[in-house]
Amino acid sequence: MYQKLIKYQLVLLCFIIYTQSFGQIETNKKIDSLINTSIKNKNFPGAQVFIKIKDSILINKSYGFHTYDSIIPVKNTHLYDLASLTKVLASTFSIMKLYDENKLDLDTKLSFYFKDLKNSNKKHTTLFQSLSHTSGWIPYISHQNFIKKRNGELKKSIVRNQSSNRFSLKISENLFLRNSYSKKLFRKIKTSKLNSINKYDYSGLFFFYVPSLVHKISGLNFEKYFREKLLVDKNVTLLFNPTNSFDKKFIVPTEYDYVFRKTLVHGFVHDEAASLMGGISGNAGLFGNAESIGTLLADLEQNSLMFKKSTIEKFTSYAFNNSPVRRGLGFDKPYSKKEFGDYPNPNLSKKSYGHTGFTGTMFWVDPITKLTIVFLTNRIYPTRENESFYDDDVRSKLIDIITKKIN
């Protein structure tokens, strides 16, 4: 009788393992089909997908090619321009670390750290307002338009074709910015108009101040702080200005810029304003691969070595309860609107959090189901005018496939 019971349990265990394995194979096939169909539809030429459920990696795979000419296939180690994921992975994480160590207070005004803001309409803006996008700061300034002449040519007083002592900030392969230009960039941010305070209005302008903020508080430059305080002992590849360390064949290009740099943006940050910061900005500039992001995010889900549990909870929760403001602090959150539907997908819990990037990037974490999704593409190749990535709702379809497996 005892032997029969053992045999029955073994058969049941084998059936469960087979069922789970079959379910995973089917899910992976659906993901493969979605991504490959999206490539055929020219939503993007290639992609990386990293998905982890609990402690198991469901998929860590690359698809397609760097460009539509099908010359360089995407590999897991290749680097994508992460665009606004920089706002979380570099900027928000750095602020979380400083907050964790009681080195800053979220109710502190930015003008405490940046004295020039005391004489501006932004003198009362707090860190909390900035991170929750309720500061009233306008969304963006197209700084690249101020360095062009009326005929569209770049001003030689600001940009040169050759490097020199005064023009050493490399913004593309053959363009070098005047070293002191960032002062004008911050002046334009300082004098920009202010919209309604304490109402949600997504703005990237505060994040240009983050590198200086980190340096003022920690004494380390932004890159070094990110590397030594957040990436230490982690086997990840996340960095600014990747051409300093990698051959371009390992870096996925973004857009052919006909307006500003007049070349294919490849290995240099796509965001024009971030390029004027020498590629190191809190707004954009970080490059990496899906596996590295997934590895870094795992620290938030498990017993975090980077942050206290209370810090993670504070930043990844809604900044305001029962409010139309959909943001956490630095992190994006799910929301529902009749005219737009559920973002980013109705199957994600309200505890979930993440961010998206203009170049076609996304990460999302759901602590309820212990799900981590990282999805990287260069959807703006060869031009940002291609909106098919959004028209086909590829991100939400991917989340659908994954969450159906969980449920």
N, C-alpha and C positions, 0 to 999 in steps of 0.2 A: 504493500500500500504506500509506504514511504517513498519507494523508488518511482512509483507511478506519479506521485505528487511532484517529485523533483523533475521528472521527464516533462510533465505538463507545464511546469514553470519555465523550463528551458525553451519549450516550443512557443510559449506566450512571449517570452523575452525576444526570441528570434523574430516573431511576427511584428512586435513593436518596433524593433530595430529596422526591419525591412520596410515597414510602413513609413517610418520617419525618413529613411533613406530615399524611398520612392517619392515622398512628398517634396523632399529637398531637390531631387533631380527635376521634378516637374516645375517647381518654382524657378530653378535656374534656367530651364528651357524657356519659360515665359519671359524672364528678364533678358535672356539672349535675343529672343524674338523682338522684344520692344526696342532694344538698343540698335540692333541690326536694321530693323525697319526704319528707325529714326535716322540712321545714317543714309539709307537709301532715299529717304524723303528730304535729305540735305538739311536736317535740323542742326547737324554738326558733323564734322568729318571723323571724329573719334571721341572716345570717352573712357573714363575709369569709374568703376563701381566697387565700393567696399560696403558690405553689409554684415553686421554682427548682431545676433540675437542671443541674449544672455552671455554665456562664455564661449559661444561657438561662432566662428566666422562662416556665414552662409555663402558669401561670394567675395572674392578679391580678384577682379579681372579687368583687363583692358580690351578695348574694342577699336576697330577701324584704324585710321591713319592720322598723322599730324595734319595733313591737308588732303583735299580731294584728288590730288594727283597720285595718291596711293603709293608714295615712295617710302616713307618711314612709318612702319606700324607702331602704334602706341604700346608701350610696355608699362608695367606697374611702377617702375622706377623713374619714369619720365615725369617732368614737372609741368604743371599748369599754372597760369596766372590766376591766382585765387580771388582777385578783385576785392569786393567788400567783405569776404571772409576774413580779411586782414583786420577789420574793425573788431572782430571777436577774438580770433586766435592769437593776435599779437597785442592789440590795444586793450580790449576788455580783460583779457587774461592778465596782462601786466597790472592793470588797475586793481583787479581782484587780489593779486598777490600783495600789492601795497596796502590795500584795505585789510587783508588778512593779517598783516603784520602791524596793524594800527598806525600806519604811516600817513594815512589820509582819511578825511571825513567827507562823506558824500554830500553833506550839506554845505561844504566850504564853497565859497564863490571862486570862480576861475580867476577873477581879478586879484585874489590873494596871491596867486602864483605868477600872474602876468599883469604887472603894474600898468602897462599901457591900456589895458581894458577898463581901468578905472575912469578914464575920460571918454568912455564910449557908451552906446546904448546897451551894451552887454555887461555892464559893471555888476549887475545883480545875478547873472547866470550862475547856477550851481552845477557841480559835477553830476548830481542826481538828475537835474533837468536835461543836461547834455546827453547822458547815457540813455535816458528814457525818451529822447527826441521830443521833449516838451519845452525846449528853451526858446522857441520862436525864431531861431536862426534859420535863414533861408536854406533850401536844400543844397545848392551847389553854385559855384562860380566858375564859369568857363575861362579860367586864367589864360589859357593859350591864345585867346582872342586879343589879349592886350599886348602880345609881343609880335603882332603882325602889322604890317603897313596896310594902307587902304587897298593896295593892289594884291594883297594876299601874301606877299613876300615877308619873311621873318626879319625883324629889325637887327641889324648887325651890331648895334650897341648892346644887345641882350643875348643874341645867339650867334655863334661862329661855327665854321666848318672844321676848324682845327682846334685842338686843345692848347691851352696856355695857362700861365699862372692865375690869370683873372677869369678864364673861361675853362673850368676843369670839370664841371658837373655834366656827365655824359647822359644825354636824354635819348639818343639813338646812336647807331653805329658811326654816323658822321656829323652829329650835332652836339655842341657843347654850350652849356648855359653859363651865363655870368654868375660867379660864386655868390654874389650878394643879392641875387634876385629874390630870394625867399622873403626878404624884408618887405618888398612890394606886395607879395602874395598875402602876407599877414596883415598888411595895411588895408588891403581890399576887404579882407574878412572883417577886420575891426570896424570899418566904416559902412559895411553892408547894412541894409535895412533890417528891422526886426518885425517879425509877424506876431501873431497872438501867442502870448506866453501861456504855458500850462495846457496847451492844446497840441495834439499829436501832429507833427510835421517832420517827416524823416529828413534829417540833415547830416551831411558828412563833414561839415566845416569844423566842428569841435575836434574831430579826430586828427586834424593837422597839428593840433597843439599837444597831442598825447606824447610824441617823442620827447619834446622839451619838458613836459610835465614829469615824465618818468626820470629824466636826467636830473631835474631840479630836486626831486625827492630822494632818489637813490644814489646819485652821484655817478651812475653808469649811463653810457649812451644807450639809446633804445635797442639797437641790434644786440649789444652785449648783454643787456638786462634780459632780453627775450631768450637769448641763447643760454645764459648761465643760470637764470632763475627758473625758467619754464621748460627748457629742453634738456637740461643736464641729466645724464644717465638714461636718456630715452633714445632709442635707435630710430630716429626720424630725420627726414629731410624737409625742412621748412626754412626758407631763407629769403632775404632780399637780394636784388641784383645778381641773379644766378649765373650770368655770363662771367662773373669773377671766379667762379668755381667749376662751371660745367661747360662742355662743348655744346653748341646750339642744337646738335642732333638729339640731345637729351631733353630739350625744352620745346614745348608745343607752342607754335606761333599763335597770335590772336588775330588782329585785323590789319588789312592793308589801309593805312592812314593816308588818304588823298588830300586831307585838309591841312594838317599841322606838320607832321614829320615827313610826309610824302614818301613813305616806304613801308614795307611790311614790318609790323611791330613784332619782334622776335627776340625774346630774352630780355626785353626791357618792359617795364610796367606799362600796361595799356592805358590806364587812367592818366589823362593829360596833366591834371594838376599834381598828381603824385610824381609824375616824371619831372616836374619842375622843382621837386624836393630832392632830386637826385635818386629817385626810386625808393627812398626810405621815408614812408609816411604812415601815419596811423590809419589813414583812410583806405589805402590800397598799396600794393607793392610786394606782398608776400607771394612766393611761389612754393609749390609743394605737390605731393601726390596723394591719392586717396588713402592709401595704406598708412601714411604718416599722420594724416589728420585723424583717421580712425584710432590709431595708437594713442595720440594725444587726448582725444575725447574719452577714451576708456578710463582715464583718471577721474573724470567727473562722475562716472557711473559706479565705479568701485570704491574701495576705501581710499579716497584721494590722498595722495602724498603732496600735491601742490597746494590744495586749499582746504580750509576747514569746511565741514559739512554745512554749517550755518551760512558761510559765504556763498557756497554754490547755490543754496536754497534762495538766498536773497537776490542774487543776480539773475537766476533763471526763472524766478516767479514773475508774474505780472507786476509791473511797477505800481499800478493802481488797481485795486479791487473794484469790480462792478463799474468799469469805466470803458469808454470807446477807445482808449489808448491801448493798443494791442501789444506793446513792447514790454520786455523785461528791461534789465539794465545792460545795454549793449547787445543782448540777445533778442531775436525775433520770436514771436509766439503765435500760436494758432488764433484765428478769428473767423467770424462768420458775418457776411454782409449779403443782403438779399440780391443786390445788383451784381455782386462778384462771386457769390458762393462761399464755400469753405476753403480757407487757406491754411497751410498748403495742401491739406487733405482732411476730409471729415473723419478718417479712421484713426487719427492721432489724438492722444489725450491732451487735455488742457495743461497738463504738467510738462508737456514736451516743449522743446526749444531748439533753435537753430539759427541759420542765416543763409541768405542767397547772395550771389555775386553777379554783376553785370555781364561778365564774360561767359556765363553759363554754368556757374558752380553752385553747390549747395551742400550743407550738412544739416542733419536733423537728428536729435536724440529724444527718445521717449523713455523716461525712467520707469514708467508703469509697466511697459512690456519689455523693458531692457533692450530696446532696439536702437541701433546706431546706423545711420545711412550717410554715406559720403558719395556724392555724384558730381564728377568733374567733366566739363566739356569746354570746347572753344566754339561755342555757338555763334560767335560774332565773326568767324572766318567765313568768307573773306571780307564780309561787311556787316556792321551792326544793323543795317537796313533789313536783314533777313529776320523776320519775326516768327518764322514757322515753328521754332522751338516752343514759343508761348502758345501759338495757335493750336498745336497738337498736344499741349499740356503734358509734356513728357514727364516732368517731375512728379506730378500727381498720379499718373499712370504707374510709374515705378513704385510709388508708395502703396498704391492699391494692391499690386501684386504681392508685395512683402507683407503687408498687414493682413491680407487674406490667409496667408500661410500661418500667421500667428493665431488668428481667430479660428 
